[in-house]
Amino acid sequence: MGADDDRMKSMKFEHPEHIPVGIHFLPATWMKYRDALDALVRRHPVIFGEQPREQRDYDAIADPKYARGRHVDAWGCVWENIVPGAASMVKGHPVPTREAVRTLKPPAEDMGLPHGFMYLRVCDLRGFEEMMIDFAEEPPELQQLIDVVLAYNVRQVARLLAERAGRAPEILTFGDDLGMQTSLPMSPATWRTYLKPCFARLYGMVREAGHYVYMHSDGHFWEVIPDLVECGVNVINPQFRANGLEALARVCRGKVCVDLDLDRQMLPFCAPADIDAHVRESIEALALPEGGLWLKGECGPDVPLANIEALCEALERHRGHFRN
C-alpha cells in the first residue's frame, strides 16, 4: 500500500497500514543547508520518496512571495520581503477605508485560491487593525467586503472543479490562517456569523462534486473545528502548540482526520531526544486503529539538522504504531 492509499484510508477511518507522515522545508531551509539537507532527504525515502538524480537548485523560489523585494498580487495587495526564502508580509492594503469597500471589484484575473483566500484576504485588503474594527462594529461594508471576496472565490472553486470533471475523487487543499497564538481574533460567535457561511459555500461545492476537502490553518482555532467539519472539511491541519493536544483530541479524535502540524515552536530549540517523545505523545492522543491521523513537520532554517534527522527517524519509527 502506498502513501496516497494510507492517506485516503486514514481520512476515511478505514484502517490504514501506516500513519501518513511528511516533512516540509521552507525555501530558506534549502538555502541554508544545501547539500547536507539534500543528503538527509535521500537517507529517508520513507518520508520524502525517491529523489531525482539531477542536482537540486537550492536557491529556487517558485512562489514570488518568498523572494526578496516587493510583489503585488491580483487584488492589489502589496507584499514585501527582506529575507529570501521566508514568507512575505502584506504591507500595502488596497481598501484602507470603508468608503473604498463600496467600490471594490474582484480581479478579472483568475489566480486560484492561494493561501489566505478568505479570512486573510479580507484582512490583507483592509489591514488587520481596520478589519478587526469592522468585525467589532459590524458596519454594512463588512458584509459587502466579504461578499465580494466570496464571489471571487466561488468563481475560482468552480474553475477548479471544472478542470477535474470526470476524475476520480481527489483531496483538494485549502489554506487560511484563522487563529492567533492563543485565541481566535474574534469571538467564535462572530466567526460563525460572518465566515462560517463562506467556508460552507466553498467547501459544499467541492463535496457536492464528489471530492474531499483538506484545510490548513495556522494559529489557535480549535473552537471552530467542529464548524469547519460541518462546512465539509475531511482533513484538518492545525498547529500543535497554538491549539494544544488536549483540545485537539477533544474536538477531533474519531470525528475528523487530523494532519497534525508538529510543534514547530519546539523544533528549533529542543534536544533531538525530545522529538521522539513528542511524536509518540501526539499519536497516543489522536490516533485510532481505524485511522484519523496524519503527521507533518515544517522545518525552517532555525531547526538544526540534527533535529530534522531526529524528526525523520521518529516519524519512521512510529508511523506503524498500531502494527507494532
C-alpha positions in Angstrom: 0.0 0.0 0.0 1.4 3.4 -1.0 1.4 6.7 1.0 -1.6 8.0 -1.0 -3.6 4.9 -0.1 -2.8 5.4 3.5 -3.9 9.0 3.4 -7.2 8.1 1.9 -7.8 5.2 4.3 -6.8 7.3 7.3 -9.1 10.1 6.2 -12.0 7.7 5.9 -11.1 5.8 9.1 -10.6 2.6 7.0 -7.6 1.1 8.9 -4.5 2.4 7.0 -1.4 0.3 7.1 0.7 3.2 8.3 0.1 6.7 9.8 0.8 9.1 6.8 3.8 11.3 7.6 5.7 14.1 5.9 8.1 17.0 6.4 8.1 20.3 4.6 11.0 22.7 4.3 10.8 26.4 3.7 12.9 27.6 0.7 15.2 29.3 3.3 16.0 26.0 4.8 17.3 24.6 1.5 19.3 27.8 1.0 20.9 27.4 4.4 21.7 23.7 4.5 22.0 22.9 0.7 24.0 19.6 0.1 23.7 18.5 3.7 19.9 18.7 3.6 19.8 17.0 0.2 21.8 14.1 1.7 19.5 13.9 4.6 16.4 13.8 2.4 18.0 11.0 0.3 18.6 8.9 3.5 14.8 9.0 4.3 12.8 7.8 1.2 10.0 6.7 3.5 9.4 10.3 4.4 10.4 12.1 1.1 10.0 9.4 -1.6 12.7 8.5 -4.1 14.6 11.6 -5.1 15.6 12.6 -8.7 19.3 12.2 -9.6 19.8 15.6 -11.0 21.3 18.4 -8.9 18.7 20.4 -6.9 18.6 24.2 -7.3 18.9 25.2 -3.6 18.1 28.8 -4.3 15.0 28.2 -6.4 11.8 30.1 -5.3 8.6 29.0 -7.0 6.3 31.4 -5.2 7.2 35.1 -5.7 6.1 35.9 -2.1 9.1 34.0 -0.9 11.5 36.2 -2.9 13.2 39.3 -1.6 11.6 42.5 -2.6 8.0 43.6 -3.4 5.2 41.7 -5.1 1.8 42.9 -6.0 -1.0 40.3 -6.3 -4.1 40.3 -8.4 -6.1 42.1 -5.7 -3.6 44.9 -5.5 -2.2 43.8 -2.1 1.5 44.7 -1.8 3.7 42.0 -0.3 7.2 42.9 1.0 10.0 40.6 2.0 13.6 41.2 3.3 14.6 37.6 3.8 14.9 35.4 0.7 13.2 32.0 1.2 10.9 33.3 4.0 7.3 34.4 3.7 6.4 37.9 2.8 4.0 40.2 4.7 1.3 42.4 3.2 2.4 46.0 3.8 0.1 47.7 1.3 -3.7 47.4 1.7 -5.7 48.5 -1.4 -9.0 49.0 0.5 -7.9 51.1 3.6 -11.3 52.8 4.2 -14.9 51.7 4.3 -15.6 54.1 1.5 -13.2 52.2 -0.7 -15.0 48.9 0.1 -18.1 50.3 -1.6 -16.4 50.4 -5.0 -14.2 47.3 -4.7 -14.3 45.0 -7.7 -12.8 41.5 -7.7 -9.9 40.9 -10.0 -10.6 39.9 -13.6 -7.6 37.6 -13.4 -8.1 34.1 -12.1 -5.4 33.5 -9.5 -6.9 30.4 -8.0 -7.1 30.0 -4.2 -3.7 30.9 -2.7 -3.0 30.5 1.0 -5.2 33.1 2.8 -8.1 33.1 0.3 -11.0 34.1 2.6 -10.3 35.5 6.1 -6.7 36.5 5.5 -7.8 38.1 2.1 -10.2 40.5 3.8 -7.5 41.4 6.3 -5.0 41.9 3.5 -7.4 44.2 1.7 -8.3 46.3 4.7 -5.4 45.9 7.0 -5.6 43.8 10.2 -6.5 46.7 12.6 -9.2 48.1 10.4 -10.6 44.7 9.7 -10.8 43.9 13.5 -12.6 47.2 14.0 -15.1 46.2 11.2 -15.7 42.9 12.9 -16.3 44.7 16.2 -18.6 47.5 14.9 -20.3 45.4 12.1 -20.8 48.2 9.6 -22.6 47.3 6.3 -19.3 47.4 4.5 -18.1 44.4 6.5 -20.6 42.0 4.8 -20.1 43.9 1.5 -16.4 43.1 1.5 -16.9 39.5 2.5 -19.4 39.1 -0.3 -17.0 40.4 -2.9 -14.2 38.1 -1.8 -16.6 35.1 -1.5 -18.0 35.7 -5.0 -14.4 35.7 -6.4 -13.6 32.5 -4.5 -16.8 30.8 -5.8 -15.6 31.5 -9.3 -12.2 30.0 -8.5 -13.6 26.9 -7.0 -15.9 26.5 -10.0 -12.9 26.6 -12.3 -11.0 24.2 -10.1 -13.9 21.7 -10.2 -14.4 22.1 -14.0 -10.8 21.1 -14.5 -11.5 17.9 -12.6 -14.8 17.0 -14.1 -14.9 13.2 -14.7 -11.9 12.5 -12.5 -11.9 10.1 -9.6 -12.4 11.8 -6.1 -9.4 13.8 -5.0 -8.4 15.6 -1.8 -8.3 19.3 -2.7 -6.2 21.6 -0.4 -7.2 24.9 1.0 -5.3 27.2 3.4 -6.4 30.1 5.5 -4.8 31.1 8.9 -7.8 31.6 11.2 -6.1 32.0 14.5 -3.6 33.9 16.6 -1.2 32.3 19.1 -3.7 31.8 22.0 -7.1 32.7 20.6 -9.2 33.4 17.5 -9.0 37.1 16.5 -12.7 37.4 17.1 -15.3 35.6 19.1 -16.5 32.2 17.8 -20.0 33.7 17.5 -18.7 36.4 15.2 -16.7 33.9 13.2 -19.8 31.8 12.8 -21.9 34.8 11.7 -19.5 36.1 9.0 -17.0 33.5 8.0 -18.6 30.1 8.5 -21.2 30.7 5.7 -18.2 31.4 3.3 -16.5 28.1 4.0 -19.8 26.2 3.9 -20.4 27.6 0.4 -17.0 26.9 -1.0 -16.4 23.5 0.6 -20.0 22.5 -0.1 -19.2 22.9 -3.8 -16.2 20.6 -3.5 -18.2 18.0 -1.6 -21.1 18.1 -4.0 -18.7 17.4 -6.8 -17.5 14.3 -5.1 -14.1 15.5 -3.9 -12.7 15.9 -0.4 -11.5 19.0 1.5 -8.2 19.4 3.2 -7.9 22.6 5.2 -4.7 24.1 6.7 -4.8 26.8 9.3 -2.1 28.3 11.5 -3.0 29.6 14.9 -5.5 28.9 17.6 -8.9 27.9 16.2 -9.9 24.6 17.8 -13.2 26.1 19.0 -14.4 26.3 15.4 -13.1 23.0 14.1 -16.5 21.3 14.6 -18.0 24.1 12.5 -15.4 23.5 9.7 -16.3 19.8 9.7 -19.9 20.9 9.3 -18.8 23.0 6.3 -17.3 19.9 4.7 -13.7 19.6 5.9 -12.4 16.0 5.8 -8.8 16.6 6.9 -7.9 19.5 9.2 -4.3 20.7 9.6 -3.9 22.5 12.9 -0.8 23.5 14.8 0.2 21.6 17.9 1.4 24.5 20.1 -1.4 27.1 19.3 -4.3 24.7 19.9 -3.0 22.2 22.5 -3.1 18.4 22.2 -5.9 18.0 24.8 -8.3 20.4 22.9 -7.5 18.8 19.6 -8.2 15.4 20.9 -11.5 16.5 22.4 -12.8 18.1 19.1 -11.1 15.9 16.5 -10.4 12.3 17.7 -12.6 10.0 15.9 -14.6 12.9 14.3 -12.3 14.3 11.6 -8.9 13.3 10.3 -6.1 15.5 11.7 -2.9 16.3 9.8 -1.1 17.5 12.9 1.5 20.2 12.4 4.0 19.0 15.0 5.4 21.7 17.3 7.4 23.9 15.1 7.9 26.3 18.0 9.7 23.5 19.8 11.8 22.0 17.0 14.4 24.8 16.8 15.2 24.7 20.5 14.7 21.1 21.8 17.3 18.3 22.0 17.0 15.6 19.4 16.0 13.1 22.1 12.8 15.2 22.9 11.4 14.7 19.4 10.6 11.0 19.7 8.5 11.6 22.8 6.7 14.5 21.1 5.7 12.3 18.1 4.7 9.4 20.4 2.6 11.7 22.6 0.8 13.1 19.6 0.0 9.6 18.2 -1.3 8.3 21.5 -3.6 11.4 21.9 -5.1 11.5 18.4 -4.7 8.2 16.5 -7.1 5.3 16.4 -6.6 1.9 14.8 -9.2 2.9 12.3 -7.1 6.0 11.3 -7.8 9.7 11.6 -4.2 11.0 12.0 -1.5 12.2 9.6 1.7 13.8 11.0 3.5 16.7 9.4 6.6 18.7 10.4 7.6 22.1 9.0 11.2 23.0 9.3 12.5 26.5 8.9 16.2 27.4 8.7 16.3 27.7 12.5 15.8 24.0 13.0 19.2 22.2 13.4 20.0 19.4 11.0 20.3 17.0 14.0 16.7 17.8 14.9 15.5 17.3 11.3 17.2 13.9 11.3 15.6 13.0 14.7 12.2 14.0 13.3 12.6 11.8 10.3 13.7 8.9 12.5 10.8 9.4 14.9 8.2 9.5 12.1 9.7 6.4 10.5 9.7 4.6 13.9 6.2 5.4 14.9 4.2 5.5 11.7 3.4 1.8 12.2 2.2 2.5 15.7 -0.8 0.1 15.5 1.2 -2.7 13.8 3.9 -2.9 16.5 
